[in-house]
């Protein structure tokens, strides 16, 4: 671009933001205070754009695998296994999008990890792992719970995105939940964080929640008690025969990894 064209673009930018970004002299141009403050933001934005462009459209495009996953599975399972996958497939680039279940209805992907009934997506699927439920709390709270009826002395933290919750668990204990005070969270990660503050008792959803339970410093309230959940995690994709080679490699690795959980 010519100097005149650059000058015109700079003036257009200043008009857009409504402030002077440069001090102009006869033989020099320097940044104003606002210009200096704006510069690192622009530099970082351009760098992120370049990095994303290289990743999506560069030489590694054919080896890129876009995976969407329910956030608890990403946190508790995929984060632990990525190192193994990268070492086994160093030429494959993974792009992981973690989202809450309710936010996963759109976007392009090669593979997606979902929780619940995979048939509603009308795609091919593989079962990955189920869940085991048991109450967990901060150690001082857990010490006060010696019997299922003691749970009702504490707020019970329910996760609204799961069909299987406290009513099911208390029913398996033979304990009616009618007197329980219930608090609500939209994810197990938030429920665990609330329990870590001593707010109440949460439900572990092993093995996927093991990492978040340990990280929050929570312990089982009734050691040895657990019930099998009614739902599980599944890997879905449009058509197995149409999966690209790197996506097939990730699928095979994930199925094997989940067998050892």
URHU-V231592 format. One record per residue. N is the residue number from 0. PSI is psi in radians with two decimals (* if undefined). OMEGA is omega in whole degrees, 0 to 359 (999 if undefined). Layout:
{{N,PSI,OMEGA} {N,PSI,OMEGA}}
This chain:
{{0,2.55,177} {1,2.84,179} {2,-0.66,180} {3,-0.69,179} {4,-0.70,177} {5,-0.79,180} {6,-0.69,179} {7,-0.71,179} {8,-0.66,178} {9,-0.77,179} {10,-0.66,178} {11,-0.68,178} {12,-0.76,180} {13,-0.66,176} {14,-0.66,182} {15,-0.80,183} {16,-0.23,177} {17,0.55,180} {18,2.68,177} {19,2.24,179} {20,-0.29,182} {21,2.56,169} {22,2.16,184} {23,2.25,175} {24,3.12,184} {25,-0.69,184} {26,0.25,182} {27,2.78,175} {28,2.21,179} {29,2.79,181} {30,2.51,169} {31,3.05,178} {32,-0.73,177} {33,-0.65,178} {34,-0.74,178} {35,-0.64,179} {36,-0.60,183} {37,-0.50,187} {38,-0.90,182} {39,-0.54,178} {40,-0.76,179} {41,-0.76,181} {42,-0.77,180} {43,-0.69,180} {44,-0.75,179} {45,-0.65,179} {46,-0.74,178} {47,-0.70,179} {48,-0.74,179} {49,-0.75,180} {50,-0.78,180} {51,-0.68,179} {52,-0.78,179} {53,-0.69,182} {54,-0.67,184} {55,-0.58,188} {56,0.03,182} {57,-2.75,185} {58,-0.43,185} {59,0.16,184} {60,-0.76,183} {61,-0.35,182} {62,0.20,180} {63,2.31,176} {64,2.12,179} {65,2.02,182} {66,2.21,171} {67,2.51,183} {68,2.53,171} {69,2.43,194} {70,-0.64,181} {71,-0.63,178} {72,-0.71,177} {73,-0.79,183} {74,-0.77,189} {75,-0.38,185} {76,-1.03,186} {77,-0.67,181} {78,-0.53,180} {79,-0.47,186} {80,-0.20,185} {81,-0.66,180} {82,-0.74,178} {83,-0.74,182} {84,-0.77,182} {85,-0.70,178} {86,-0.61,181} {87,-0.56,182} {88,1.28,186} {89,-0.33,183} {90,-0.09,180} {91,2.30,178} {92,2.19,180} {93,2.34,172} {94,1.88,185} {95,2.22,175} {96,1.92,179} {97,2.31,182} {98,2.74,173} {99,2.65,184} {100,-0.73,185} {101,-0.28,185} {102,0.22,189} {103,0.46,185} {104,-0.09,184} {105,2.95,177} {106,2.71,179} {107,2.57,180} {108,2.74,170} {109,-0.77,184} {110,2.63,180} {111,2.37,175} {112,2.13,182} {113,2.77,177} {114,2.32,180} {115,-2.68,185} {116,1.99,182} {117,-0.28,184} {118,-0.44,182} {119,-0.32,181} {120,-0.21,179} {121,0.82,178} {122,2.97,172} {123,2.67,186} {124,2.79,173} {125,2.39,174} {126,2.37,181} {127,-1.03,183} {128,2.55,175} {129,-2.80,179} {130,2.64,176} {131,2.25,186} {132,2.41,172} {133,2.67,184} {134,2.45,178} {135,2.68,180} {136,3.06,173} {137,2.63,188} {138,-0.71,182} {139,-0.55,176} {140,-0.76,181} {141,-0.57,181} {142,-0.41,181} {143,-0.07,184} {144,1.81,180} {145,-0.24,184} {146,2.63,179} {147,-0.58,180} {148,-0.44,179} {149,-0.41,179} {150,-0.56,184} {151,-0.14,176} {152,-0.08,182} {153,2.64,172} {154,2.38,178} {155,2.18,185} {156,1.99,183} {157,2.45,176} {158,2.04,189} {159,-0.32,183} {160,0.04,180} {161,2.34,176} {162,-0.61,182} {163,1.97,184} {164,-2.55,186} {165,-0.67,180} {166,-0.74,180} {167,-0.80,182} {168,-0.82,179} {169,-0.62,177} {170,-0.68,177} {171,-0.44,177} {172,-0.17,186} {173,0.41,183} {174,1.97,177} {175,2.38,183} {176,0.22,190} {177,-0.49,183} {178,0.05,185} {179,2.43,171} {180,2.24,187} {181,2.35,170} {182,2.69,186} {183,2.43,175} {184,2.79,183} {185,0.05,177} {186,2.72,178} {187,-0.59,178} {188,-0.76,179} {189,-0.71,179} {190,-0.73,178} {191,-0.71,179} {192,-0.69,178} {193,-0.76,179} {194,-0.61,180} {195,-0.44,178} {196,0.05,181} {197,0.26,183} {198,-0.57,183} {199,-2.79,182} {200,2.31,180} {201,3.00,175} {202,2.15,171} {203,2.54,178} {204,1.25,185} {205,2.62,1} {206,-0.08,187} {207,-0.53,183} {208,0.04,185} {209,-0.77,183} {210,-0.76,180} {211,-0.58,178} {212,-0.84,180} {213,-0.75,180} {214,-0.54,179} {215,-0.08,180} {216,0.53,182} {217,2.70,180} {218,2.72,177} {219,2.45,179} {220,-0.64,180} {221,1.42,185} {222,2.32,180} {223,-0.29,179} {224,2.31,171} {225,2.68,177} {226,2.60,178} {227,2.36,177} {228,2.89,181} {229,-0.20,185} {230,3.02,180} {231,-3.07,181} {232,2.45,182} {233,2.60,173} {234,2.19,180} {235,2.73,181} {236,2.72,186} {237,-0.81,183} {238,2.20,185} {239,-0.73,183} {240,-0.40,183} {241,-0.01,180} {242,2.37,175} {243,2.79,185} {244,-0.81,179} {245,-0.58,177} {246,-0.67,176} {247,-0.69,179} {248,-0.72,179} {249,-0.73,179} {250,-0.85,182} {251,-0.70,179} {252,-0.78,184} {253,-0.73,179} {254,-0.72,178} {255,-0.69,180} {256,-0.72,183} {257,-0.45,178} {258,-0.45,183} {259,0.00,182} {260,*,999}}
